[in-house]
Amino acid sequence: MQAVLIALLVKVGVISEKQTWEWQSAEAVATGLQDFIICIEMFFVAIAHHYTFSYKPYVHEVEEGSCFDSFLAMWNGIFLISEMTFLNK
């Protein structure tokens, strides 16, 4: 919908070659405006996504460890090997 509205503004002359704000053309201004609006939309979508899909069901209570311990656990390949052997059965 917004792309149609921006294209209409270019066609009518609201966004014109005379007022391109040092851009290459009116189409470049329209493209930049479209990209900017998408960024603003994604900000609000990210906030809605955060509240809609909680992370809490996926958090397991474990004992506290350091950041380095978590880093080493990330590179531990035993879990990956056990998953591969499970899939091959």
C-alpha positions in Angstrom: 0.0 0.0 0.0 2.7 2.4 0.9 4.7 1.7 -2.3 1.6 2.6 -4.3 1.2 5.8 -2.3 4.8 6.8 -2.8 4.6 6.0 -6.5 1.5 8.2 -6.7 3.4 11.0 -5.0 6.1 10.7 -7.6 3.6 10.6 -10.5 1.7 13.6 -9.2 4.9 15.6 -8.7 5.0 15.9 -4.9 8.3 14.1 -5.0 9.9 15.7 -8.0 13.2 16.1 -9.8 13.5 19.7 -8.5 13.4 18.6 -4.8 15.5 15.5 -4.7 17.7 16.5 -1.8 20.9 15.7 -3.6 19.7 12.3 -4.7 20.1 11.0 -8.2 16.4 11.2 -9.1 12.8 11.3 -7.8 12.7 7.5 -8.1 15.8 7.3 -5.8 14.1 9.5 -3.3 11.0 7.2 -3.5 13.1 4.1 -3.0 14.9 5.7 0.0 11.6 6.7 1.5 10.2 3.2 1.0 13.3 1.7 2.7 13.1 4.1 5.6 9.4 3.4 6.2 10.2 -0.4 6.2 12.8 0.2 8.9 10.3 2.1 11.0 7.8 -0.7 10.5 10.3 -3.4 11.5 11.0 -1.6 14.7 7.4 -1.9 15.8 7.1 -5.4 14.5 10.1 -6.4 16.6 8.5 -5.0 19.7 5.3 -6.8 18.9 7.2 -10.0 18.2 9.0 -9.7 21.6 5.7 -9.6 23.5 3.9 -12.1 21.3 6.4 -14.9 21.3 8.0 -15.3 24.7 11.4 -16.9 25.2 10.5 -18.2 28.6 9.3 -21.7 27.6 12.8 -22.4 26.2 14.8 -21.3 29.2 16.1 -24.1 31.4 17.1 -23.5 34.9 20.7 -24.3 35.3 23.4 -23.4 37.7 25.1 -20.1 37.2 28.3 -20.1 35.3 30.6 -17.6 33.8 30.4 -16.3 30.3 33.5 -18.3 29.4 31.9 -21.5 30.5 28.9 -20.8 28.3 31.3 -20.1 25.4 33.0 -23.4 25.9 29.7 -25.2 26.2 28.7 -23.7 22.8 31.7 -25.3 21.1 31.2 -28.7 22.8 30.6 -31.2 20.0 29.3 -34.1 22.1 25.7 -32.9 21.8 26.0 -32.6 18.1 27.5 -36.1 17.8 24.8 -37.6 20.0 22.1 -36.0 17.8 23.8 -37.3 14.6 23.9 -40.9 16.0 20.3 -40.6 17.1 19.3 -39.6 13.5 21.2 -42.5 12.0 19.3 -45.2 14.0 
